[in-house]
Amino acid sequence: MAEIIIKNIRKQFGDFVAVQESSFTVEDGEFFMLLGPSGCGKTTTLRMIAGLELPTSGEIFLDGEEISQRPPSARDIAFVFQMFALYPHLNVRKNISYPLVSQGMSKSKIKDKVSEVAGILGIEDILNRPVGGLSGGDRQRVALGRAIVREPKAFMMDEPLGALDAEFRERMAEELRALHDRMGATTVYVTHDQLEAMQMGDKIVVMNNAVVEQFGTPREIYDKPATMFVADFIGSPSMNFLDFEGKLAENDTQVELSGTVLNIPALREGAQGKLSYGVRPEHLQFSDKANFRGEVIASEYLGTTQIVTLDTACGMLKARIGSDQKATVGEKVGLNVNSQTVTVFDRSSGQALKSALNEGVVGNG
């Protein structure tokens, strides 16, 4: 098994804390995403798992063995970088075979393994070509081939598609996920692209300011955000936040915002002070009979859907509706909200209040 267990790892450079005490588990064979904005600590976390950085404290287990102080060569982990890191003076075949040559493997076995990997990646026709003249996509395949040929316990990938253009990046993301499924290898993948993380990942860790904000499946992360940061970072457009001040008791199912009563999931904890009512744009529906009303300020046509900006008594918000629905600038419309799609946040801490909706959600690690 290639299960990876992270226990309270911390990385500090002088006075700067790059990763605070973080804990999570990557299951054997999982495609695991480390997601967050630049500088959040995701790449440092990946490098600590790979052995390129040693943690200041904490433990890292691979296949049941504690490896946090082992050098990279003793971890049986392959690393794929964003900028390919190929040897420009070697052709494709020699780039892929380099790790095996370094291990002293026989020429016949190297030839067989390189041919096998080239077949998996669909690059048999370029094995004898120099890497300098290859497209970005082919160079990334070669970099993947050099990692795969070793048959490591786990793969670490640091934004490997970041240098590709948007169209080719999407295609390579599909290919990479399909390759992972065929091989069944444990993969930890760093990205700042939430769509990439949602498309490819079995599980996602969302990091911000050196802290693990939440980890779970893409659906859990999207439907049950543990913090306001996660709710804002995941989704396009992001979740709407309608701010209010008040007091909520355990089992409350309604809040009052600027004279408008709105439903919420039954709360499992109370709160008071600065709060926020969070709802995603696609969970707002136009209804002539609704008491919650807003004026259409703008409409952005996106083909099958449109994003409508509305001014309400509670604040500005965005709704995602079908492109066939009417949304005329200046028109006042009613808005329905399904209470089971709502999350209430404590603005002071940024944490979601526990409710029937988000019980069991894992927040800060």
RAKA-V631365 format. One record per pair of residues at least 12 apart in sequence whose C-alpha atoms are under 7 Angstrom apart, sorted by sequence separation. I is the first residue (numbers start at 1). J is the second residue. If there is no record, write none. Layout:
i-><I/I>
j-><J/J>
This chain:
i-><9/10/204/214/222/253/296/297/307/308/8/9/55/97/203/204/244/253/296/297/307/8/9/54/203/204/213/252/253/296/297/306/307/7/8/54/202/203/251/252/295/296/305/306/7/251/294/295/305/306/6/7/97/250/251/294/295/305/306/340/6/96/250/294/304/305/5/6/51/250/293/304/5/51/52/121/198/249/250/303/4/5/51/249/4/19/50/248/249/301/3/4/18/177/248/3/247/248/3/247/2/246/247/1/50/137/246/117/136/245/246/299/245/159/244/245/154/155/156/157/158/159/244/296/298/117/154/155/156/157/158/159/243/244/260/296/297/153/154/155/156/157/243/296/297/92/93/242/243/296/92/93/114/241/242/284/295/296/92/113/241/242/295/296/91/92/241/281/282/295/91/92/240/241/281/282/294/295/91/92/239/240/281/282/293/294/90/91/194/239/240/293/294/239/240/293/238/239/292/293/88/291/292/11/12/88/290/10/11/288/289/290/9/10/96/287/288/290/10/286/287/9/10/286/287/9/96/97/286/287/8/9/92/96/100/285/286/7/8/95/99/284/285/7/284/285/6/7/284/6/283/5/6/84/258/283/5/84/258/4/5/86/257/4/283/3/4/84/2/3/2/1/279/80/279/80/278/279/278/277/278/80/277/79/276/277/78/276/275/276/275/276/242/274/275/242/274/78/265/274/77/264/265/76/77/78/79/80/81/82/263/264/76/77/78/79/80/81/82/240/265/77/78/79/80/81/82/240/264/81/82/80/82/83/82/269/269/268/267/268/267/268/266/267/265/266/265/265/50/46/43/228/228/227/228/227/226/227/226/224/224/226/224/226/43/215/42/214/215/214/213/214/2/213/2/212/213/211/212/38/29/31/32/33/34/35/37/29/30/31/32/33/34/35/36/29/30/31/32/33/34/35/28/35/35/33/42/41/40/33/40/32/35/40/41/31/32/33/34/35/36/40/31/32/33/34/35/36/37/30/31/32/33/34/35/36/2/22/20/22/19/20/18/19/24/23/22>
j-><21/22/216/226/234/265/308/309/319/320/21/22/68/110/216/217/257/266/309/310/320/22/23/68/217/218/227/266/267/310/311/320/321/22/23/69/217/218/266/267/310/311/320/321/23/267/310/311/321/322/23/24/114/267/268/311/312/322/323/357/24/114/268/312/322/323/24/25/70/269/312/323/25/71/72/141/218/269/270/323/25/26/72/270/26/41/72/270/271/323/26/27/41/200/271/27/271/272/28/272/28/272/273/28/77/164/273/145/164/273/274/327/274/189/274/275/185/186/187/188/189/190/275/327/329/149/186/187/188/189/190/191/275/276/292/328/329/186/187/188/189/190/276/329/330/126/127/276/277/330/127/128/149/276/277/319/330/331/128/149/277/278/331/332/128/129/278/318/319/332/129/130/278/279/319/320/332/333/130/131/278/279/320/321/332/333/130/131/234/279/280/333/334/280/281/334/280/281/334/335/131/334/335/55/56/132/334/55/56/333/334/335/55/56/142/333/334/336/57/333/334/57/58/334/335/58/145/146/335/336/58/59/142/146/150/335/336/58/59/146/150/335/336/59/336/337/59/60/337/60/337/60/61/139/313/338/61/140/314/61/62/143/314/62/341/62/63/143/62/63/63/63/341/143/342/144/342/343/343/343/344/147/344/147/344/345/147/345/345/346/346/347/314/346/347/315/347/152/339/348/152/339/340/152/153/154/155/156/157/158/339/340/153/154/155/156/157/158/159/317/342/155/156/157/158/159/160/318/342/160/161/160/162/163/163/353/354/354/354/355/355/356/355/356/355/356/356/357/156/156/158/345/350/350/351/351/351/352/352/357/358/361/361/363/190/362/190/362/363/363/363/364/153/364/154/364/365/364/365/192/184/186/187/188/189/190/192/185/186/187/188/189/190/191/192/186/187/188/189/190/191/192/186/194/197/197/207/207/207/201/208/201/204/209/210/201/202/203/204/205/206/210/202/203/204/205/206/207/208/202/203/204/205/206/207/208/186/211/210/212/210/211/210/211/365/365/365>
